[in-house]
Amino acid sequence: MASLISGFEYDIFISYRQKDNKHEGWVTEFVNNLNGENLSQHSKKR
């Protein structure tokens, strides 16, 4: 399946409840790690 963003093979969509990230911050850490992989130039944050 083609990516929605031209020039890329995959899309990543992260959906979570804010409550799930509240104490341990695993979602924030996961997103930061992805951004560290040079994905930040094409990331969309809400």
CNS distance restraints for C-alpha pairs under 8 A (distance, minus, plus):
assign (resid   1 and name CA) (resid   9 and name CA) 7.78 0.50 0.50
assign (resid   1 and name CA) (resid  10 and name CA) 7.88 0.50 0.50
assign (resid   2 and name CA) (resid   8 and name CA) 7.73 0.50 0.50
assign (resid   2 and name CA) (resid   9 and name CA) 5.82 0.50 0.50
assign (resid   2 and name CA) (resid  10 and name CA) 6.81 0.50 0.50
assign (resid   3 and name CA) (resid   7 and name CA) 7.91 0.50 0.50
assign (resid   3 and name CA) (resid   8 and name CA) 5.74 0.50 0.50
assign (resid   3 and name CA) (resid   9 and name CA) 5.20 0.50 0.50
assign (resid   3 and name CA) (resid  10 and name CA) 4.91 0.50 0.50
assign (resid   3 and name CA) (resid  11 and name CA) 5.48 0.50 0.50
assign (resid   4 and name CA) (resid  11 and name CA) 6.77 0.50 0.50
assign (resid   5 and name CA) (resid  11 and name CA) 7.51 0.50 0.50
assign (resid  16 and name CA) (resid  20 and name CA) 6.84 0.50 0.50
assign (resid  16 and name CA) (resid  21 and name CA) 7.90 0.50 0.50
assign (resid  16 and name CA) (resid  27 and name CA) 7.85 0.50 0.50
assign (resid  17 and name CA) (resid  21 and name CA) 7.19 0.50 0.50
assign (resid  18 and name CA) (resid  22 and name CA) 6.35 0.50 0.50
assign (resid  20 and name CA) (resid  25 and name CA) 7.89 0.50 0.50
assign (resid  20 and name CA) (resid  27 and name CA) 7.93 0.50 0.50
assign (resid  21 and name CA) (resid  25 and name CA) 4.51 0.50 0.50
assign (resid  21 and name CA) (resid  26 and name CA) 5.90 0.50 0.50
assign (resid  21 and name CA) (resid  27 and name CA) 5.62 0.50 0.50
assign (resid  21 and name CA) (resid  28 and name CA) 7.11 0.50 0.50
assign (resid  25 and name CA) (resid  29 and name CA) 6.23 0.50 0.50
assign (resid  26 and name CA) (resid  30 and name CA) 6.00 0.50 0.50
assign (resid  27 and name CA) (resid  31 and name CA) 6.16 0.50 0.50
assign (resid  28 and name CA) (resid  32 and name CA) 6.07 0.50 0.50
assign (resid  29 and name CA) (resid  33 and name CA) 6.14 0.50 0.50
assign (resid  30 and name CA) (resid  34 and name CA) 6.32 0.50 0.50
assign (resid  31 and name CA) (resid  35 and name CA) 6.13 0.50 0.50
assign (resid  32 and name CA) (resid  36 and name CA) 6.14 0.50 0.50
assign (resid  33 and name CA) (resid  37 and name CA) 6.65 0.50 0.50
assign (resid  34 and name CA) (resid  38 and name CA) 7.37 0.50 0.50
assign (resid  34 and name CA) (resid  39 and name CA) 6.25 0.50 0.50
assign (resid  34 and name CA) (resid  40 and name CA) 7.62 0.50 0.50
assign (resid  35 and name CA) (resid  39 and name CA) 4.92 0.50 0.50
assign (resid  35 and name CA) (resid  40 and name CA) 4.60 0.50 0.50
assign (resid  35 and name CA) (resid  43 and name CA) 7.86 0.50 0.50
assign (resid  36 and name CA) (resid  40 and name CA) 7.39 0.50 0.50
assign (resid  39 and name CA) (resid  43 and name CA) 6.31 0.50 0.50
